[in-house]
């Protein structure tokens, strides 16, 4: 009779366990990679977004189009762009929660490149308006999804510093893009259309880098199942967030709209955004009006001080919120808004001296204050106070509210004088600070 005893089956060699040190190295490597590629991605969006601001100087001096593309028409086009941007903010954050940041950001970059190329080949008012509407929808696919991407890799206790440093991307974009695009448009080609083509080419290169290096969530060895290291700075840097189950889109919106803190952040951001976007979109024109002797290139270079201060601001406010204020995001926002109120109120009398040095200093102070409050409200606080599975939606709601306010920043400089404009912005910044003040001691529920 055949032997019925069970046969021994050769076992596979055991898989060596992943050590804590190896898991830490993997986690840190992925966090650095995601930080770098998402930072570059959002900075790249600005090389398309700023093209219109740079081109305005040439458009207003171009006899072939000045009868159609007037200051008022340019203001309306900016408003069309920003209205589309606001609509997109409310939509893309939800889609990032549902389908991941990679898909949403890629679609946005492709749309932004196509719209910019269209504007680089046309001078027709209707074409400009339609392309800017597409541009607004495309640009809004960047911020909330990329904030969610970062939130998937970094925990609450280090987000102030990490996202503060990361938020230098849009300040850098606003700093580097105008002189770069202005050089191509007015030095190399002497044609304002070149600003749009140069911006599109830059973003196309960034898109390729993004597709190669970006991932939506931590891979094995860098995710929630990574061994927990001993407490300390490395543990804080490597500890990942816990993934949340996917929720229906309207459930995510209902949760965000019922959250008082999310709504307060949205209202404050609505009041803050007009001042930043007025200088971002009209900076060269505002400088040229106050200092006509500096010329076109000078008018594009002087607002660099606004962006340069903005690069430092998110890092400073992020460090303050994590260390001095122990994960409280509101106190540094209120302090930044107080400084912004004073700087905006004094803009016209100080720049009346006609001094380029004074203009640079005033724009630097405004940039430091506005970018500090902006980064904390739109990124760190929005992600913190949104649920784990709905961080993209919460960030989209807050940024959508801010983008509605940004419509005024693009529209009003074409219709209002300097004094009325900046006093209005100062009053709005003051009100934003007063709205946030009652939440001075509020912390995210997950902050330790």
C-alpha positions as CSV (number, residue, x, y, z in Angstrom):
1,X,0.0,0.0,0.0
2,X,1.2,3.4,-0.8
3,X,2.5,5.4,2.0
4,X,-0.3,7.8,3.0
5,X,1.8,9.9,5.4
6,X,1.8,13.5,4.5
7,X,4.7,14.5,2.4
8,X,6.9,17.3,3.5
9,X,6.8,20.3,1.3
10,X,9.9,22.3,0.9
11,X,9.4,25.7,2.6
12,X,10.4,29.0,1.0
13,X,13.3,30.7,2.7
14,X,12.0,33.2,5.3
15,X,11.8,36.8,4.3
16,X,14.2,38.8,6.4
17,X,12.3,41.3,8.6
18,X,12.5,45.0,7.8
19,X,14.5,46.8,10.5
20,X,13.4,50.0,12.0
21,X,16.5,51.7,10.6
22,X,15.7,50.5,7.1
23,X,12.1,51.5,7.3
24,X,13.2,55.0,8.5
25,X,15.6,55.3,5.6
26,X,12.9,54.3,3.1
27,X,10.3,56.7,4.7
28,X,12.7,59.6,4.8
29,X,13.8,59.0,1.2
30,X,10.2,59.0,-0.1
31,X,9.3,62.0,1.9
32,X,12.2,64.0,0.5
33,X,11.3,62.9,-3.1
34,X,7.6,63.8,-2.7
35,X,8.5,67.1,-1.1
36,X,10.8,68.0,-4.0
37,X,8.6,66.9,-6.9
38,X,5.4,68.5,-5.5
39,X,7.2,71.7,-4.6
40,X,8.5,71.9,-8.2
41,X,5.1,71.0,-9.6
42,X,3.3,74.0,-8.0
43,X,6.2,76.4,-8.6
44,X,6.0,75.3,-12.3
45,X,2.3,76.4,-12.5
46,X,3.4,79.9,-11.8
47,X,5.5,80.2,-14.9
48,X,2.2,79.9,-16.9
49,X,0.1,81.9,-14.4
50,X,2.4,84.9,-14.3
51,X,2.7,85.2,-18.1
52,X,-0.4,87.4,-18.4
53,X,0.8,89.8,-15.7
54,X,4.1,90.2,-17.6
55,X,2.4,90.5,-21.0
56,X,0.2,93.3,-19.8
57,X,3.0,95.8,-20.0
58,X,3.5,95.0,-23.7
59,X,-0.3,94.8,-24.4
60,X,-1.0,98.2,-23.0
61,X,1.8,99.7,-25.3
62,X,0.9,97.7,-28.4
63,X,-1.0,99.9,-30.9
64,X,-2.3,96.9,-32.6
65,X,-4.4,95.8,-29.6
66,X,-4.6,98.8,-27.2
67,X,-8.1,99.8,-28.5
68,X,-9.5,96.4,-27.5
69,X,-7.3,95.1,-24.7
70,X,-7.6,98.2,-22.5
71,X,-6.9,98.2,-18.7
72,X,-10.6,97.6,-18.0
73,X,-10.7,94.7,-20.5
74,X,-7.6,93.2,-18.9
75,X,-9.2,93.5,-15.5
76,X,-12.3,91.7,-16.7
77,X,-10.1,88.9,-18.2
78,X,-8.4,88.5,-14.9
79,X,-11.8,88.3,-13.2
80,X,-12.8,85.5,-15.7
81,X,-9.6,83.6,-14.9
82,X,-10.1,83.9,-11.2
83,X,-13.8,83.0,-11.3
84,X,-12.9,79.8,-13.1
85,X,-10.0,79.3,-10.6
86,X,-12.5,79.5,-7.7
87,X,-14.9,77.0,-9.3
88,X,-12.0,74.6,-9.9
89,X,-10.8,74.9,-6.3
90,X,-14.2,73.6,-5.0
91,X,-14.1,70.7,-7.5
92,X,-10.5,69.5,-7.7
93,X,-9.9,68.9,-4.0
94,X,-12.8,66.5,-4.0
95,X,-11.5,64.7,-7.1
96,X,-8.1,64.4,-5.5
97,X,-9.7,62.7,-2.5
98,X,-11.5,60.3,-4.9
99,X,-8.9,59.6,-7.6
100,X,-5.6,60.8,-6.2
101,X,-3.5,63.9,-6.8
102,X,-1.5,62.4,-9.7
103,X,-4.4,62.3,-12.1
104,X,-5.8,65.7,-11.2
105,X,-2.5,67.6,-11.3
106,X,-1.5,66.0,-14.6
107,X,-4.8,67.1,-16.2
108,X,-4.3,70.6,-14.8
109,X,-0.8,70.9,-16.2
110,X,-1.9,69.8,-19.6
111,X,-4.7,72.3,-19.6
112,X,-2.5,75.1,-18.5
113,X,0.1,74.5,-21.2
114,X,-2.6,74.3,-23.9
115,X,-4.3,77.6,-22.7
116,X,-0.9,79.4,-22.5
117,X,0.1,78.3,-26.0
118,X,-3.3,79.6,-27.3
119,X,-2.7,83.0,-25.8
120,X,0.8,83.1,-27.3
121,X,-0.6,82.8,-30.8
122,X,-3.6,85.2,-30.6
123,X,-4.6,88.7,-29.7
124,X,-8.4,88.4,-30.0
125,X,-10.4,89.4,-27.0
126,X,-12.7,86.4,-27.1
127,X,-9.8,84.0,-27.5
128,X,-8.1,85.6,-24.5
129,X,-11.2,85.3,-22.4
130,X,-11.8,81.7,-23.3
131,X,-8.2,80.7,-22.8
132,X,-8.1,82.4,-19.4
133,X,-11.2,80.5,-18.3
134,X,-9.4,77.3,-19.2
135,X,-6.3,78.5,-17.5
136,X,-8.2,79.2,-14.3
137,X,-9.7,75.7,-14.2
138,X,-6.3,74.2,-15.0
139,X,-4.4,76.2,-12.4
140,X,-6.8,75.3,-9.6
141,X,-5.9,71.6,-10.1
142,X,-2.6,72.3,-8.4
143,X,-2.9,73.5,-4.8
144,X,-5.5,71.3,-3.0
145,X,-4.4,68.0,-4.6
146,X,-0.7,68.7,-3.9
147,X,-1.5,69.7,-0.3
148,X,-3.3,66.4,0.1
149,X,-0.3,64.6,-1.5
150,X,2.0,66.2,1.2
151,X,-0.5,65.4,3.9
152,X,-0.4,61.7,3.0
153,X,3.3,61.7,3.8
154,X,3.7,64.0,6.8
155,X,2.1,63.9,10.3
156,X,0.4,66.9,12.0
157,X,3.2,67.5,14.6
158,X,5.7,68.4,11.8
159,X,3.3,69.9,9.2
160,X,3.9,73.5,10.3
161,X,7.6,73.3,9.5
162,X,7.4,70.9,6.6
163,X,4.4,72.6,4.8
164,X,5.7,76.0,5.7
165,X,8.9,75.2,3.9
166,X,7.0,73.5,1.1
167,X,4.7,76.6,0.7
168,X,7.7,78.6,-0.5
169,X,6.8,77.0,-3.9
170,X,4.3,79.7,-4.9
171,X,6.3,82.5,-3.4
172,X,9.3,81.3,-5.5
173,X,7.1,81.0,-8.5
174,X,5.9,84.6,-8.1
175,X,9.5,85.6,-7.5
176,X,11.2,83.8,-10.4
177,X,8.6,83.8,-13.1
178,X,8.1,87.5,-13.9
179,X,11.8,88.4,-14.6
180,X,12.3,85.1,-16.4
181,X,9.2,85.7,-18.6
182,X,9.9,89.4,-19.0
183,X,13.5,88.6,-20.2
184,X,12.1,86.3,-22.9
185,X,9.3,88.7,-23.9
186,X,11.1,92.1,-23.9
187,X,14.8,91.3,-24.2
188,X,15.1,88.2,-26.4
189,X,12.0,88.5,-28.7
190,X,10.7,92.0,-28.0
191,X,7.2,90.5,-28.2
192,X,4.7,90.1,-25.3
193,X,3.4,86.9,-26.9
194,X,6.7,85.2,-26.0
195,X,5.8,85.4,-22.3
196,X,3.0,82.8,-22.8
197,X,5.1,80.5,-25.0
198,X,8.1,80.6,-22.5
199,X,5.8,79.8,-19.6
200,X,4.2,76.9,-21.4
201,X,7.5,75.4,-22.3
202,X,8.7,75.6,-18.7
203,X,5.6,73.9,-17.3
204,X,5.8,71.1,-19.9
205,X,9.3,70.2,-18.6
206,X,8.0,70.2,-15.0
207,X,5.2,67.9,-16.1
208,X,7.6,65.3,-17.3
209,X,9.5,65.4,-14.0
210,X,6.3,65.1,-12.1
211,X,5.1,62.0,-14.0
212,X,8.5,60.3,-13.4
213,X,8.9,60.9,-9.6
214,X,5.5,61.6,-8.1
215,X,3.5,59.0,-6.1
216,X,0.1,59.5,-4.4
217,X,0.7,57.5,-1.2
218,X,3.7,56.0,0.6
219,X,4.8,52.6,-0.8
220,X,5.5,49.5,1.3
221,X,8.1,50.2,3.9
222,X,7.3,53.9,4.1
223,X,3.6,53.7,4.9
224,X,1.5,53.2,8.1
225,X,2.9,49.7,8.5
226,X,6.5,50.9,8.9
227,X,8.0,50.0,12.3
228,X,7.6,52.8,14.9
229,X,11.0,54.3,15.8
230,X,11.9,55.5,19.3
231,X,10.5,59.0,20.2
232,X,12.6,61.8,18.9
233,X,13.1,64.2,16.0
234,X,13.5,61.3,13.5
235,X,10.3,59.6,14.8
236,X,8.4,62.8,14.3
237,X,9.7,63.2,10.8
238,X,9.0,59.7,9.7
239,X,5.7,58.8,11.4
240,X,3.1,58.6,8.6
241,X,-0.6,59.4,8.8
242,X,-3.1,56.6,8.9
243,X,-5.1,56.2,5.7
244,X,-8.8,56.7,6.0
245,X,-11.5,54.9,4.1
246,X,-12.8,56.5,0.9
247,X,-16.0,58.5,1.4
248,X,-18.6,59.7,-1.1
249,X,-17.9,63.2,-2.5
250,X,-21.0,64.9,-1.0
251,X,-20.3,63.4,2.4
252,X,-16.9,65.0,2.2
253,X,-18.4,68.4,1.3
254,X,-21.0,68.1,4.0
255,X,-18.4,67.4,6.6
256,X,-16.3,70.3,5.5
257,X,-19.2,72.8,5.3
258,X,-20.4,71.8,8.8
259,X,-17.0,72.5,10.3
260,X,-16.9,75.9,11.9
261,X,-13.1,76.2,11.7
262,X,-13.0,75.3,8.0
263,X,-15.6,78.0,7.3
264,X,-13.8,80.6,9.4
265,X,-10.6,79.8,7.5
266,X,-12.5,80.2,4.2
267,X,-13.9,83.6,5.2
268,X,-10.5,84.9,6.4
269,X,-8.9,83.7,3.1
270,X,-11.6,85.4,1.1
271,X,-10.6,88.7,2.7
272,X,-6.9,88.1,2.5
273,X,-6.6,87.0,-1.1
274,X,-7.5,90.2,-3.0
275,X,-4.4,92.1,-1.8
276,X,-2.0,89.2,-2.8
277,X,-3.5,88.7,-6.2
278,X,-3.7,92.5,-7.0
279,X,0.1,92.7,-6.6
280,X,0.7,89.3,-8.2
281,X,-1.3,90.0,-11.3
282,X,-0.9,93.8,-11.5
283,X,2.5,94.3,-9.8
284,X,4.4,95.5,-12.8
285,X,1.6,97.8,-13.8
286,X,1.3,99.2,-10.2
287,X,5.0,99.8,-10.0
288,X,5.0,101.5,-13.5
289,X,2.2,103.8,-12.4
290,X,3.9,104.9,-9.2
291,X,7.5,104.9,-10.7
292,X,7.1,105.7,-14.4
293,X,10.9,106.3,-14.8
294,X,11.9,102.7,-14.2
295,X,10.8,101.3,-17.6
296,X,9.2,97.9,-18.5
297,X,12.0,95.7,-17.3
298,X,12.4,97.6,-14.1
299,X,8.7,97.4,-13.5
300,X,8.9,93.6,-13.8
301,X,12.0,93.3,-11.6
302,X,11.0,95.5,-8.6
303,X,8.0,93.3,-7.6
304,X,10.6,90.5,-7.1
305,X,11.0,91.9,-3.5
306,X,7.4,90.9,-2.9
307,X,8.1,87.3,-3.9
308,X,11.5,87.2,-2.2
309,X,10.0,88.1,1.1
310,X,7.2,85.6,0.4
311,X,9.8,82.8,0.1
312,X,10.9,83.4,3.7
313,X,7.4,83.9,5.1
314,X,6.0,80.4,5.0
315,X,9.1,78.9,6.7
316,X,9.1,81.5,9.4
317,X,5.3,81.2,10.2
318,X,5.5,77.4,10.0
319,X,8.4,77.3,12.5
320,X,6.5,79.7,14.8
321,X,3.3,77.7,14.7
322,X,5.0,74.3,15.5
323,X,7.5,75.5,18.2
324,X,6.4,78.8,19.8
325,X,2.7,78.2,19.5
326,X,2.8,74.4,19.8
327,X,0.7,73.5,16.7
328,X,-1.7,76.4,17.1
329,X,-2.0,77.9,13.6
330,X,-4.2,81.0,14.4
331,X,-1.8,83.2,16.5
332,X,0.9,83.6,13.9
333,X,-1.9,84.3,11.3
334,X,-3.4,87.1,13.4
335,X,0.0,88.7,13.9
336,X,0.8,88.5,10.2
337,X,-2.6,90.0,9.3
338,X,-2.0,92.9,11.7
339,X,1.4,93.7,10.0
340,X,-0.3,93.4,6.6
341,X,-3.0,95.9,7.6
342,X,-0.5,98.5,8.5
343,X,1.7,98.0,5.4
344,X,-1.3,98.2,3.0
345,X,-2.6,101.3,4.7
346,X,0.8,103.0,4.3
347,X,1.5,101.9,0.7
348,X,0.3,105.0,-1.1
349,X,1.9,107.7,1.1
350,X,5.2,105.8,1.3
351,X,5.5,105.2,-2.5
352,X,4.5,108.8,-3.2
353,X,8.2,109.6,-2.7
354,X,9.0,108.2,-6.1
355,X,11.9,106.2,-4.6
356,X,12.6,102.7,-6.0
357,X,14.2,101.7,-2.7
358,X,11.1,102.6,-0.7
359,X,8.9,100.7,-3.2
360,X,11.1,97.6,-2.8
361,X,11.0,97.9,1.0
362,X,7.2,98.3,1.1
363,X,6.5,95.4,-1.3
364,X,8.9,93.3,0.8
365,X,7.0,93.9,4.0
366,X,3.6,93.3,2.3
367,X,5.0,90.1,0.8
368,X,6.3,88.8,4.1
369,X,3.0,89.4,5.9
370,X,0.6,88.3,3.1
371,X,2.5,85.1,2.2
372,X,2.9,84.2,5.9
373,X,-0.9,84.4,6.6
374,X,-1.7,82.9,3.2
375,X,0.5,79.8,3.6
376,X,-0.8,79.1,7.1
377,X,-4.5,79.4,6.2
378,X,-4.5,77.8,2.8
379,X,-2.2,74.9,3.4
380,X,-1.2,73.9,7.0
381,X,-4.5,74.9,8.7
382,X,-6.7,73.7,5.9
383,X,-5.0,70.2,5.9
384,X,-4.9,70.0,9.7
385,X,-8.5,70.8,10.3
386,X,-9.8,68.6,7.4
387,X,-10.3,64.9,8.2
388,X,-7.7,62.5,7.1
389,X,-9.8,61.2,4.1
390,X,-11.1,64.7,3.3
391,X,-8.0,66.9,3.6
392,X,-8.2,67.6,-0.2
393,X,-11.9,68.7,0.1
394,X,-11.3,70.9,3.1
395,X,-8.3,72.5,1.4
396,X,-10.4,73.0,-1.7
397,X,-13.2,74.7,0.2
398,X,-10.8,77.1,2.0
399,X,-9.0,77.8,-1.2
400,X,-12.2,78.1,-3.2
401,X,-13.4,80.8,-0.8
402,X,-10.0,82.6,-1.2
403,X,-10.2,82.4,-4.9
404,X,-13.6,84.1,-4.9
405,X,-11.8,87.0,-3.1
406,X,-9.0,86.8,-5.6
407,X,-11.4,87.7,-8.3
408,X,-11.6,91.2,-6.7
409,X,-7.8,91.3,-6.7
410,X,-7.6,90.8,-10.4
411,X,-10.6,93.1,-11.3
412,X,-10.3,96.1,-9.0
413,X,-6.9,97.5,-10.0
414,X,-8.3,98.1,-13.5
415,X,-11.0,100.4,-12.1
416,X,-9.9,101.9,-8.8
417,X,-7.2,104.4,-7.9
418,X,-4.2,103.5,-5.7
419,X,-5.4,105.1,-2.5
420,X,-8.9,103.6,-2.6
421,X,-7.6,100.2,-3.6
422,X,-5.0,99.8,-0.9
423,X,-7.1,101.2,1.9
424,X,-9.8,98.7,0.9
425,X,-7.3,95.9,1.0
426,X,-6.1,97.1,4.5
427,X,-9.7,97.0,5.8
428,X,-10.2,93.5,4.5
429,X,-7.0,92.3,6.1
430,X,-8.0,93.8,9.4
431,X,-11.4,92.0,9.3
432,X,-9.7,88.7,8.5
433,X,-7.6,89.0,11.6
434,X,-10.7,89.8,13.7
435,X,-12.5,86.7,12.4
436,X,-9.6,84.5,13.4
437,X,-8.9,86.1,16.8
438,X,-11.6,84.0,18.7
439,X,-9.8,80.8,17.6
440,X,-6.5,81.9,19.1
441,X,-6.0,78.7,21.2
442,X,-7.6,76.2,18.8
443,X,-5.5,73.2,17.8
444,X,-6.2,70.4,15.3
445,X,-7.9,67.4,17.0
446,X,-4.9,65.2,16.1
447,X,-2.2,67.5,17.5
448,X,-0.4,66.2,20.5
